[in-house]
Amino acid sequence: MTPVRCAIYTRKSSDEGLEQDFNSLDAQREACAAYIRSQASQGWLEIAEPYDDGGVSGGTLERPALRRLLVDVAAGHVDTIVVYKVDRLSRSLFDFAKLVEAFEQANASFVSITQALNTTSSMGRLTLNMLLSFAQFEREVTAERIRDKLAASKARGMWMGGVAPLGYKPDGRTLAIVEEHAALVRHVFDRYLALGSVRQLEAELLAQSITVPGRVTATGRAIGNVPFARSTLYLMLKRVTYAGYIAHRDKRYPGNHPAIIDLAAFERAQTLLETNKQGATRKREPRVALLAGKIFGSVGEPLIPTHTTKTRSTSSGTKVTRYYYYVSRKLHLKRSDTGVRLPAREIERLVVEEVARLFDDPVKLLGETRLSVSLNRYDDLRHRCAELAARQRQRRQDALAVVQEVRVAEGSVTIICCAEKIALLLNVGHPLSSRRMVKINRSVRLTRLGGSIRLIDDIARPVAIPDPALVRLLMRARRWWGELRQGELDITRLAQREKVSATYVTRVVRMAFLSPAVAEAILAGKQRTDVSGKNLTVVDPPAACWRAQEATLIAECLAT
């Protein structure tokens, strides 16, 4: 018969009467010892080591004898814990569940001699599971109450504790500004908006020996007095608290604390952060047809966005490439073999660039739209126009909101913009006529250059519109190669710093070895239409020979 080593645990909440020769602890131990002797036929043996907690509440697990018991259980010295009542172990169902979990991990059981609770039997385990279910219910209800209270408090703009953001200090249930630190926060936002890069901002702060100010938390922990890390800067720039809001999950509520950063500046920083996300971390979004419902043929027939796919076999497997077009409705529905078929990237680039150029010249824009702006507001208007021009070139989903219609004729493209919508974007007065339209005409035609279809202007050259994403990738490749060439970093460390894979770094750095002619073509927007960052880094990396690169990547002009 296998012996069952039994430990007796006793507890008394107060120390009253413990000085007596026979006290409550002795009575509990004697009753438990008698129960163990009654189970001698099952091999039960009492362990001589006493586990007595006198004058200790059952509402806590920080009890000397209980800690010793748990250590012995974990060490495998105890098979069964015997108590007089369950509440001797704990008065909290939550703590009781934790104790049972510790016992089960050590393959130990426990017995309450006055409550018929014996986990060595199936009925005892059933009773225990019922108790644990109530404990789980208690935990979930408590957690729900805490979450509801936290959400309600934050919805009222209250600060719910924790380490205050740099620039603030706790002030009850709100935050007060620490002006010395707030000035640094404003400097960080201003420089980021000027530089447009967290990496450059980090380097500038390091060069100027600007560090995170030292602070002491409410718990006495010292923080700060270190250089600004890029992760710290990202957290600062994304922290909505600086704009006067309190964040809770994916929502934000007006806070009771004063703002350090103007809301408009904060939103500009968020837009810039979103734009600068690397391909390795950006969530893939479905392609948006920017001109859907706005582009028409010469006779007013709508052009429908569609796509075709091309499958090719590569060393890494099968690759599927999608090519997007705007086609005549009758061609799309296969009711005719003739009609307009425009490559989406080409026409969208043209429209985006023309609208951006409209905002590049505020004086001409005011004349075209017949808008009236006072002289003291001109600087604000100029800055707003620059923002809108940049937004067009980023080709966001709402970029072409001012475009009313695009008409494609045999040798020209006409872009019609609504002056009323331009006025709304600029936040200026309404135009003299609410029906005022701004027309932009470009003389272009479609022709095939090499293996791609391009828009050619009236002097037989491709419409040169740089691809911002491709230009950024080329700049990144050259910057990374410059750092690797200095020998201070290897590819692995560079990838860790940039939070991308080493494979991604290797693929991007290849672009630093493009021929000068190809690099100039990319900067000028004269590459072939099927040349993209994905094609150059993943699908079809460029050949090592510069002549081969130029033959396959540059769109050669055709003589008229």
C-alpha positions, 0 to 999 in steps of 0.5 A: 500500500502506498503511504499518503503523507498528510499535513495538518493546517490550522489557523485562528484569526485572532491571537486571543486565547493562544496563550492557553495550554489547549487553544483553538489551534490544538483543538483543530489539530487534534480533530484532524489527527483523529480523522487521519488515524481513521483513514489508516487503512487507506495508508494515511500518515500524519506529518509531524511538522506543524503548520499553525497560523495563530492571529492571522486573518484568512483574507490574505495568503501572506501567512508564515505557516501557509507559505511553508506548507506551499513550499513543502507541497511544491517540493513533493513532501505532502500528498494531502492537506487536512483542515478542520474547515475550508475557511481555515485555508482561506475566506476568499473564493479567489484565494481558495481557487489559487491554493487549489491550483497550487495543490493540483500542480503538485498532485496533492489533494486536501480534505475538510473534515467537517464539510465532507470535502475530500478531493481524493474522491469523485464527489469531493472533486465535484463539490470543489469544481462547483466552488471553483465555478463560483470563484470564477464567477466572482472574479469575472463580476469583479473584473466587469465592475472594474472595467465599467468604472474605468470606462465611465470615469474616462468618458468623463475625462478623468485621469485614472492613474499610472505614470503621467505623460511627460509634460504633466504631473498628477493632480487628483483625478486630472493632470496639471502641466509641468511647463518646463517639460511641456516646452520639450514636448512642443519642441518634439512635435514641431521638429517632427512636423518639420523633419517628417521622420522619427529617425531624423528627429531621434538623431537631431535630439541626440546631436543636441544632447536633449534627453528625457527629463528625469522624474520620480514616480508615485512609487518612488521609481526614478525614470528618465535621464536617458537619450530619446529612443525612437520607441519613446518618440513614437509613443509621445507623438501618438499620445492623444493626452497631449491634445487634451483627450483621454484614451480608452481602448479605441475611443477618446474623450475630452479630458479635464486636463489642459492640452499641450499640443494644438489639436490641428498640429496633433492630427497633422502628426498622426497623418504623417505617422500613418503615411510614413509606416513601413511596408513591413508593418503596414496592414495591407488595404484593398486598392481603392479606385480613386476615380470610380464614378468620376471618369468618363469617355468622350461621349459621356460613357462611364469608365468602370474600374477593373483588373486583370491578373498575370501569373508567373513562376519564380524561384520562390513559387508562383506570383500573381500580379494584378493590373488595374484599368478603367474601361468603357462600360460596353467593353467591360460588359463584353458588348463590344470589342472597341472602347476606351481602356486606360491603365489606372496607375497612369491616369490616376497619377496624371489627375493627382499631380494636376490637382496637386499643382493646382494647390501648389499655386495659391494665387492662381487657385484663388483666381481660378475659383474666384475666392476672396481671402483677406491679406492677413489670412494668406499665410494660413491659406498658403500652409493649408494649400501645401498640406492639401497638395501633399495629401493629393500626392499621397493618393489617400482615398479622400485625396481627389474629393474636389474632382467632380469629373474627368473626361478622356477624349482622343488626344486630351484629358479634362479634369473638372474640379468643384470650386465649392469643395475647394472652398470648404477644404481651404475653410474660406468663403464661398465662391462668387458662383456656387456652380463655379468649376475649375477646368484643367486640360492636358493634351495627352494620348495613349501609346505602348512603350516597350511592354507597357501602356503610357500616357504621352504628352503633346511633344511625344514624351511620357507624362513624368509623374514620380511615384512617391512610394518608389522614390522613398524606397530608393532613398531608403536603399541608398541610406541603408547602404551608406550605413552598411558601407561604413562598417558600423552595422551589419544587416542583422543589426540594421534590421533590428533597429528598423524593426523589419526582417533581414530579408527585407533589408537585403531586398531593399539595399539591392536598389542602391545598385541601380544604374544612375539612369534608372535612378534618375528615371525613378526620380523623374517618374519616367520608369515603366508603369509596371515598375513598383517597389514590390516588383523591384524587391520581391517579384522581379529583382533588377539584373546586375548589368546596368544596360539590362536594367535600363532596357527593362525599367526605363520607358523609352519614348517613341518618335511621333 
